[in-house]
């Protein structure tokens, strides 16, 4: 299920591999769901660090979303 993102939001995408890897990056195009074409994410190995980076880069009054590819579910990170 896609989410409604807007420029200034931040995405945290988590791999479904045995050793988790988190990609954190700012949404640069409304509706962005991945980092394939529009931004260069920062890669980290734990969720706490990913959330801290996301909180530092999110634009005021925008949102942080996380997607775990293990279950393909989206959720919003509370700031």
VMD Tcl script that builds the backbone (N, CA, C; Angstrom):
set m [mol new atoms 237]
animate dup $m
set s [atomselect $m all]
$s set {name element resname resid chain x y z} {
  {N N UNK 1 A 0.843 -1.181 0.000}
  {CA C UNK 1 A 0.000 0.000 0.000}
  {C C UNK 1 A 0.885 1.240 0.000}
  {N N UNK 2 A 0.667 2.135 -0.921}
  {CA C UNK 2 A 1.448 3.362 -1.021}
  {C C UNK 2 A 0.997 4.373 0.035}
  {N N UNK 3 A 1.910 5.264 0.393}
  {CA C UNK 3 A 1.592 6.323 1.344}
  {C C UNK 3 A 1.696 7.660 0.632}
  {N N UNK 4 A 1.048 8.652 1.185}
  {CA C UNK 4 A 1.094 9.996 0.618}
  {C C UNK 4 A 2.276 10.746 1.217}
  {N N UNK 5 A 3.356 10.849 0.455}
  {CA C UNK 5 A 4.509 11.602 0.927}
  {C C UNK 5 A 4.549 12.953 0.244}
  {N N UNK 6 A 5.263 13.882 0.864}
  {CA C UNK 6 A 5.425 15.218 0.300}
  {C C UNK 6 A 6.867 15.658 0.504}
  {N N UNK 7 A 7.306 16.575 -0.342}
  {CA C UNK 7 A 8.655 17.110 -0.223}
  {C C UNK 7 A 8.876 17.584 1.213}
  {N N UNK 8 A 10.012 17.181 1.784}
  {CA C UNK 8 A 10.328 17.533 3.169}
  {C C UNK 8 A 10.095 16.409 4.156}
  {N N UNK 9 A 9.259 15.420 3.779}
  {CA C UNK 9 A 9.124 14.216 4.598}
  {C C UNK 9 A 10.441 13.440 4.530}
  {N N UNK 10 A 10.606 12.463 5.410}
  {CA C UNK 10 A 11.783 11.598 5.386}
  {C C UNK 10 A 11.322 10.146 5.375}
  {N N UNK 11 A 12.000 9.334 4.577}
  {CA C UNK 11 A 11.719 7.900 4.513}
  {C C UNK 11 A 12.852 7.130 5.178}
  {N N UNK 12 A 12.479 6.092 5.916}
  {CA C UNK 12 A 13.429 5.113 6.430}
  {C C UNK 12 A 12.991 3.783 5.831}
  {N N UNK 13 A 13.845 3.202 5.012}
  {CA C UNK 13 A 13.534 1.924 4.387}
  {C C UNK 13 A 14.447 0.871 4.977}
  {N N UNK 14 A 13.865 -0.254 5.411}
  {CA C UNK 14 A 14.612 -1.316 6.065}
  {C C UNK 14 A 14.637 -2.555 5.194}
  {N N UNK 15 A 15.807 -3.162 5.066}
  {CA C UNK 15 A 15.928 -4.391 4.277}
  {C C UNK 15 A 15.321 -5.566 5.028}
  {N N UNK 16 A 15.074 -6.622 4.309}
  {CA C UNK 16 A 14.540 -7.838 4.917}
  {C C UNK 16 A 15.616 -8.912 5.035}
  {N N UNK 17 A 16.860 -8.519 4.989}
  {CA C UNK 17 A 17.963 -9.475 5.096}
  {C C UNK 17 A 18.261 -9.785 6.554}
  {N N UNK 18 A 19.068 -10.813 6.769}
  {CA C UNK 18 A 19.412 -11.239 8.128}
  {C C UNK 18 A 20.042 -10.106 8.938}
  {N N UNK 19 A 20.936 -9.355 8.337}
  {CA C UNK 19 A 21.513 -8.198 9.031}
  {C C UNK 19 A 20.831 -6.951 8.476}
  {N N UNK 20 A 20.002 -6.343 9.286}
  {CA C UNK 20 A 19.224 -5.194 8.828}
  {C C UNK 20 A 20.118 -4.049 8.379}
  {N N UNK 21 A 19.669 -3.363 7.365}
  {CA C UNK 21 A 20.303 -2.150 6.885}
  {C C UNK 21 A 19.182 -1.144 6.689}
  {N N UNK 22 A 19.369 0.055 7.179}
  {CA C UNK 22 A 18.362 1.102 7.067}
  {C C UNK 22 A 18.873 2.183 6.131}
  {N N UNK 23 A 18.038 2.572 5.171}
  {CA C UNK 23 A 18.341 3.678 4.268}
  {C C UNK 23 A 17.463 4.847 4.698}
  {N N UNK 24 A 18.080 5.992 4.945}
  {CA C UNK 24 A 17.357 7.166 5.435}
  {C C UNK 24 A 17.578 8.303 4.446}
  {N N UNK 25 A 16.483 8.937 4.009}
  {CA C UNK 25 A 16.631 10.054 3.080}
  {C C UNK 25 A 15.392 10.914 3.016}
  {N N UNK 26 A 15.599 12.134 2.574}
  {CA C UNK 26 A 14.524 13.111 2.456}
  {C C UNK 26 A 13.730 12.872 1.172}
  {N N UNK 27 A 12.432 13.057 1.246}
  {CA C UNK 27 A 11.556 12.989 0.074}
  {C C UNK 27 A 11.799 14.241 -0.757}
  {N N UNK 28 A 12.125 14.048 -2.033}
  {CA C UNK 28 A 12.418 15.179 -2.911}
  {C C UNK 28 A 11.353 15.400 -3.985}
  {N N UNK 29 A 10.420 14.433 -4.089}
  {CA C UNK 29 A 9.331 14.518 -5.065}
  {C C UNK 29 A 8.062 14.025 -4.381}
  {N N UNK 30 A 6.982 14.791 -4.466}
  {CA C UNK 30 A 5.721 14.350 -3.861}
  {C C UNK 30 A 5.369 12.942 -4.344}
  {N N UNK 31 A 4.956 12.095 -3.403}
  {CA C UNK 31 A 4.578 10.728 -3.731}
  {C C UNK 31 A 5.727 9.734 -3.733}
  {N N UNK 32 A 6.937 10.194 -3.456}
  {CA C UNK 32 A 8.117 9.322 -3.467}
  {C C UNK 32 A 7.958 8.176 -2.476}
  {N N UNK 33 A 8.304 6.956 -2.905}
  {CA C UNK 33 A 8.190 5.761 -2.075}
  {C C UNK 33 A 9.536 5.052 -1.893}
  {N N UNK 34 A 10.521 5.378 -2.718}
  {CA C UNK 34 A 11.836 4.736 -2.685}
  {C C UNK 34 A 12.905 5.792 -2.922}
  {N N UNK 35 A 14.154 5.331 -2.990}
  {CA C UNK 35 A 15.268 6.238 -3.283}
  {C C UNK 35 A 15.878 5.973 -4.648}
  {N N UNK 36 A 15.204 5.249 -5.502}
  {CA C UNK 36 A 15.768 4.812 -6.771}
  {C C UNK 36 A 16.228 5.981 -7.644}
  {N N UNK 37 A 15.410 6.994 -7.835}
  {CA C UNK 37 A 15.744 8.040 -8.800}
  {C C UNK 37 A 15.995 9.420 -8.211}
  {N N UNK 38 A 15.551 9.684 -6.999}
  {CA C UNK 38 A 15.498 11.085 -6.616}
  {C C UNK 38 A 16.370 11.539 -5.454}
  {N N UNK 39 A 17.000 10.647 -4.723}
  {CA C UNK 39 A 17.852 11.123 -3.631}
  {C C UNK 39 A 18.905 10.087 -3.270}
  {N N UNK 40 A 19.836 10.509 -2.467}
  {CA C UNK 40 A 20.925 9.637 -2.043}
  {C C UNK 40 A 20.801 9.396 -0.544}
  {N N UNK 41 A 20.345 8.209 -0.153}
  {CA C UNK 41 A 20.119 7.950 1.266}
  {C C UNK 41 A 21.412 7.728 2.046}
  {N N UNK 42 A 21.283 7.830 3.345}
  {CA C UNK 42 A 22.347 7.482 4.278}
  {C C UNK 42 A 22.036 6.079 4.773}
  {N N UNK 43 A 23.030 5.207 4.804}
  {CA C UNK 43 A 22.841 3.826 5.234}
  {C C UNK 43 A 23.412 3.623 6.630}
  {N N UNK 44 A 22.613 3.029 7.511}
  {CA C UNK 44 A 23.047 2.726 8.878}
  {C C UNK 44 A 22.571 1.321 9.240}
  {N N UNK 45 A 23.120 0.786 10.341}
  {CA C UNK 45 A 22.812 -0.607 10.678}
  {C C UNK 45 A 21.816 -0.786 11.822}
  {N N UNK 46 A 21.327 0.315 12.426}
  {CA C UNK 46 A 20.337 0.122 13.486}
  {C C UNK 46 A 19.231 1.174 13.412}
  {N N UNK 47 A 18.077 0.768 13.922}
  {CA C UNK 47 A 16.870 1.603 13.817}
  {C C UNK 47 A 16.964 2.881 14.653}
  {N N UNK 48 A 17.586 2.828 15.813}
  {CA C UNK 48 A 17.708 4.015 16.666}
  {C C UNK 48 A 18.504 5.102 15.948}
  {N N UNK 49 A 19.606 4.714 15.330}
  {CA C UNK 49 A 20.413 5.677 14.580}
  {C C UNK 49 A 19.642 6.205 13.376}
  {N N UNK 50 A 18.931 5.323 12.683}
  {CA C UNK 50 A 18.131 5.744 11.526}
  {C C UNK 50 A 17.089 6.781 11.939}
  {N N UNK 51 A 16.415 6.550 13.064}
  {CA C UNK 51 A 15.398 7.500 13.541}
  {C C UNK 51 A 16.033 8.832 13.923}
  {N N UNK 52 A 17.202 8.802 14.551}
  {CA C UNK 52 A 17.877 10.046 14.946}
  {C C UNK 52 A 18.274 10.860 13.719}
  {N N UNK 53 A 18.790 10.194 12.704}
  {CA C UNK 53 A 19.163 10.882 11.465}
  {C C UNK 53 A 17.918 11.460 10.800}
  {N N UNK 54 A 16.849 10.684 10.749}
  {CA C UNK 54 A 15.602 11.148 10.131}
  {C C UNK 54 A 15.063 12.381 10.850}
  {N N UNK 55 A 15.087 12.368 12.173}
  {CA C UNK 55 A 14.592 13.514 12.952}
  {C C UNK 55 A 15.428 14.758 12.696}
  {N N UNK 56 A 16.708 14.578 12.436}
  {CA C UNK 56 A 17.575 15.721 12.154}
  {C C UNK 56 A 17.358 16.285 10.750}
  {N N UNK 57 A 16.899 15.462 9.819}
  {CA C UNK 57 A 16.781 15.948 8.441}
  {C C UNK 57 A 15.355 16.292 8.005}
  {N N UNK 58 A 14.346 15.926 8.780}
  {CA C UNK 58 A 12.965 16.204 8.380}
  {C C UNK 58 A 12.693 17.707 8.447}
  {N N UNK 59 A 11.951 18.197 7.481}
  {CA C UNK 59 A 11.547 19.599 7.446}
  {C C UNK 59 A 10.486 19.830 8.519}
  {N N UNK 60 A 10.534 20.987 9.213}
  {CA C UNK 60 A 9.505 21.254 10.231}
  {C C UNK 60 A 8.098 21.057 9.655}
  {N N UNK 61 A 7.227 20.496 10.455}
  {CA C UNK 61 A 5.832 20.227 10.088}
  {C C UNK 61 A 5.659 19.136 9.036}
  {N N UNK 62 A 6.708 18.366 8.765}
  {CA C UNK 62 A 6.588 17.224 7.848}
  {C C UNK 62 A 6.690 15.935 8.655}
  {N N UNK 63 A 6.622 14.801 7.990}
  {CA C UNK 63 A 6.529 13.505 8.666}
  {C C UNK 63 A 7.713 12.596 8.333}
  {N N UNK 64 A 7.899 11.595 9.176}
  {CA C UNK 64 A 8.905 10.551 8.961}
  {C C UNK 64 A 8.149 9.236 8.820}
  {N N UNK 65 A 8.450 8.508 7.745}
  {CA C UNK 65 A 7.814 7.219 7.510}
  {C C UNK 65 A 8.875 6.131 7.481}
  {N N UNK 66 A 8.522 4.958 7.988}
  {CA C UNK 66 A 9.417 3.805 7.929}
  {C C UNK 66 A 8.698 2.653 7.243}
  {N N UNK 67 A 9.454 1.946 6.399}
  {CA C UNK 67 A 8.910 0.757 5.737}
  {C C UNK 67 A 9.878 -0.391 5.950}
  {N N UNK 68 A 9.366 -1.440 6.523}
  {CA C UNK 68 A 10.134 -2.660 6.734}
  {C C UNK 68 A 9.752 -3.622 5.616}
  {N N UNK 69 A 10.701 -3.971 4.777}
  {CA C UNK 69 A 10.396 -4.826 3.639}
  {C C UNK 69 A 10.122 -6.273 4.030}
  {N N UNK 70 A 10.297 -6.621 5.310}
  {CA C UNK 70 A 9.945 -7.959 5.778}
  {C C UNK 70 A 8.441 -8.176 5.656}
  {N N UNK 71 A 7.669 -7.174 6.082}
  {CA C UNK 71 A 6.205 -7.293 5.992}
  {C C UNK 71 A 5.580 -6.265 5.043}
  {N N UNK 72 A 6.403 -5.426 4.438}
  {CA C UNK 72 A 5.977 -4.403 3.468}
  {C C UNK 72 A 5.018 -3.371 4.053}
  {N N UNK 73 A 4.988 -3.238 5.351}
  {CA C UNK 73 A 4.098 -2.289 6.014}
  {C C UNK 73 A 4.790 -0.946 6.220}
  {N N UNK 74 A 4.002 0.127 6.065}
  {CA C UNK 74 A 4.454 1.482 6.345}
  {C C UNK 74 A 3.965 1.902 7.714}
  {N N UNK 75 A 4.752 2.699 8.410}
  {CA C UNK 75 A 4.288 3.309 9.641}
  {C C UNK 75 A 4.927 4.683 9.764}
  {N N UNK 76 A 4.331 5.522 10.585}
  {CA C UNK 76 A 4.849 6.857 10.792}
  {C C UNK 76 A 5.621 6.882 12.105}
  {N N UNK 77 A 6.777 7.519 12.095}
  {CA C UNK 77 A 7.598 7.661 13.282}
  {C C UNK 77 A 7.150 8.910 14.001}
  {N N UNK 78 A 6.856 8.768 15.278}
  {CA C UNK 78 A 6.443 9.935 16.080}
  {C C UNK 78 A 7.674 10.721 16.466}
  {N N UNK 79 A 7.575 12.071 16.375}
  {CA C UNK 79 A 8.715 12.922 16.699}
  {C C UNK 79 A 8.570 13.531 18.047}
}
mol reanalyze $m
mol bondsrecalc $m
mol representation Tube
mol addrep $m
